[in-house]
Amino acid sequence: MSDTETQAKATALAGGAIASALLETLFDKGTLSLDESRSVLDRAIRSLGLVMQTPEGMSAVSLIGALQRGKFSARR
């Protein structure tokens, strides 16, 4: 794996970790409701667009879906 590819993957992981932590913090503090938090996750999936058809895109959708079924489940 090239240094550029490694840096790109690390940047993506860091960005996802920060976004996830921010969403959870805003939800835990009551700044975002459950519906608003789920809306953010829905928008994230829609923003993937055509990349959803790639292996990376499918993995991203799967990870976002896990958040929707976990902490941000509508059946809480």
Secondary structure, 3 states (H helix, E strand, C coil): CCHHHHHHHHHHHHHHHHHHHHHHHHHHCCCCCHHHHHHHHHHHHHHCHHHHHCHHHHHHHHHHHHHHHCCCCCCC
